[in-house]
Amino acid sequence: MLGLYLHIPFCAAICNYCNFNRGLFDVELKARYVSALVEEIRRSGDGSSADSIFFGGGTPSLLEPSEVAAIIRRCAEVFDLAADREVTLEANPETVTRDRLAAFRDAGVNRVSFGVQSFREDELRRLSRLHSADRARAAVAEARAAGFDNVSIDLMMWLPGQRVSDWLESVDGAIAVGPDHISLYMLEVYPNAPLRDEMARARWSQAPDEDAEAMYLTAMERLAAAGYDQYEISNVAKPGRRSRHNLKYWTDGEWLGFGCGAHSTRGGVRWKNVAATTDYIDRIAGGASTAVEARRMAPAERLGDALFTGLRLNDGIDLAAIGQRYAVDVWGRFGPQLERFLEDGCLKREGDRVRLTRRGMLLAHEVMAVFV
């Protein structure tokens, strides 16, 4: 089934590390944007089956529950939504209350994902986050009180000045609040990010590679001991709580993206919408296409994508299934280049299934380059 991604580009403040398509919150612009988003969904709906909706951003929790309800309602009008659909709303802890979360649940959201990033006050300030560690803990408790039984949080490791012990403090903090799903990302400092300049002025640096390795491996060990199953390089979940929507990105699935800068992949065609919010609104108002880049993927590119995204999963890739789908002997084509990773202990092959080992996940880009 399709996944539906809805991009909400508004934030109360711009974090100093962020490279996403976003801008500062504006009430009037938000109202115009929601109207345009609902219209784009109407134009694109074709009755296809979909089983996931993901409100990403930006900060989607800045929308009013009534606006979220209107967007979900339009999706239901023009797509055949599964009765057990997963509907995720990304949220920042400082933007919610118990009543507001209950209203989002009444609107049709059944999964909430909090951008926590850290449970240490100094690190939150360093990342220019608006919430405190206590506020993050309270937000998770409020989500439970509002009836959410599927709560996810994001954490970031390898922060400027972060020691292994600092990182593990946040991991333990996450375990203590008991979410159903946790995403753990290594910070990437982009060339144009304000954080890069702040790091230079304050003489902050990221830990050596061996410390980053310890952060990752020790975190995964602690999370496993706490009952979380690692199912993807950066994601762990309690049983039955894997992200259905994000799995589409890693299992050669298809999705439609709505809103400014949103990406779509369907039927071997990949496209993205215009990035600027006002440009997007104007194109919708004028009846013009919002797509600025569209191309049909060559079979070799589709095969490569299926292999390197699938390898992100803890279960790895099924060579026979992918080979049948793309009419190719996968091991015959790529096996000679992959043999050294098997010998080094980065890859493991069990019959037709090939997967990264935990150590191999630290070198995933090097392995995946074979397919690109």
QUISULLIN-V743014 format. One record per residue. SS is DSSP state (H for helix, E for strand, L for the rest). PSI is psi as a letter, one per 20 degrees, with the letter a starting at -180 (999 if undefined). Layout:
((SS:PSI) (SS:PSI))
This chain:
((L:q) (E:q) (E:q) (E:p) (E:p) (E:o) (E:p) (E:o) (L:j) (E:q) (E:q) (L:h) (L:q) (L:o) (L:q) (L:i) (L:i) (L:p) (L:j) (L:r) (L:o) (L:r) (E:r) (E:q) (L:p) (L:o) (H:g) (H:g) (H:h) (H:g) (H:g) (H:h) (H:g) (H:g) (H:g) (H:h) (H:g) (H:h) (H:g) (H:g) (H:g) (H:g) (H:h) (H:i) (L:p) (L:j) (L:j) (L:q) (E:p) (E:q) (E:j) (E:q) (E:p) (E:o) (E:o) (E:r) (E:b) (L:a) (L:n) (H:h) (H:i) (H:i) (L:q) (L:q) (H:h) (H:h) (H:g) (H:g) (H:g) (H:h) (H:g) (H:h) (H:g) (H:h) (H:g) (H:h) (H:h) (H:i) (L:q) (E:n) (E:p) (E:q) (E:h) (E:k) (E:q) (E:p) (E:o) (E:p) (E:o) (E:q) (E:q) (L:q) (H:h) (H:i) (H:j) (L:q) (L:r) (H:g) (H:h) (H:g) (H:h) (H:h) (H:h) (H:h) (H:g) (H:h) (H:i) (L:i) (L:p) (L:j) (E:p) (E:p) (E:o) (E:p) (E:n) (E:g) (E:g) (L:q) (L:j) (L:p) (H:g) (H:h) (H:h) (H:g) (H:g) (H:h) (L:j) (L:k) (L:q) (L:i) (L:r) (L:r) (H:g) (H:h) (H:h) (H:g) (H:g) (H:h) (H:g) (H:g) (H:h) (H:h) (H:g) (H:g) (H:h) (L:i) (L:j) (L:p) (L:j) (L:n) (E:p) (E:q) (E:q) (E:p) (E:q) (E:p) (E:r) (L:k) (L:r) (L:p) (L:j) (L:p) (L:r) (H:g) (H:h) (H:g) (H:g) (H:h) (H:h) (H:h) (H:g) (H:h) (H:h) (H:g) (H:h) (H:h) (H:i) (L:l) (L:r) (L:i) (E:q) (E:p) (E:p) (E:o) (E:q) (E:p) (L:p) (L:o) (L:o) (L:q) (L:h) (L:j) (L:p) (H:h) (H:h) (H:g) (H:h) (H:h) (H:g) (H:g) (H:g) (H:i) (L:k) (L:q) (L:q) (L:q) (L:q) (L:r) (H:h) (H:h) (H:h) (H:h) (H:g) (H:h) (H:g) (H:g) (H:g) (H:h) (H:g) (H:h) (H:g) (H:h) (H:h) (H:g) (H:h) (L:j) (L:j) (L:p) (E:p) (E:p) (E:i) (E:r) (L:g) (L:j) (E:p) (E:q) (E:q) (L:r) (L:p) (L:j) (L:k) (L:q) (L:o) (H:g) (H:g) (H:h) (H:h) (H:h) (H:h) (H:i) (L:k) (L:k) (L:a) (L:q) (E:q) (E:p) (E:p) (E:q) (L:r) (L:p) (L:j) (L:q) (E:q) (E:q) (E:o) (E:p) (L:k) (L:j) (E:p) (E:p) (E:r) (E:q) (E:r) (L:q) (L:h) (L:p) (H:g) (H:h) (H:g) (H:g) (H:g) (H:h) (H:g) (H:g) (H:h) (L:j) (L:j) (L:r) (L:q) (L:i) (E:p) (E:i) (E:o) (E:p) (E:q) (E:p) (L:p) (L:q) (H:h) (H:h) (H:g) (H:g) (H:g) (H:g) (H:g) (H:h) (H:g) (H:h) (H:h) (H:h) (L:i) (L:h) (E:q) (L:h) (L:i) (L:b) (E:q) (E:o) (H:h) (H:g) (H:g) (H:h) (H:h) (H:h) (H:h) (H:j) (L:l) (L:q) (L:n) (H:g) (H:h) (H:h) (H:g) (H:i) (H:g) (H:h) (H:h) (H:i) (H:h) (H:h) (H:h) (H:g) (H:h) (L:i) (L:j) (L:h) (E:q) (E:p) (E:p) (E:n) (L:c) (L:i) (E:p) (E:p) (E:q) (E:q) (L:r) (H:g) (H:h) (H:h) (H:h) (L:i) (L:k) (H:g) (H:h) (H:g) (H:g) (H:h) (H:h) (H:h) (H:i) (L:999))
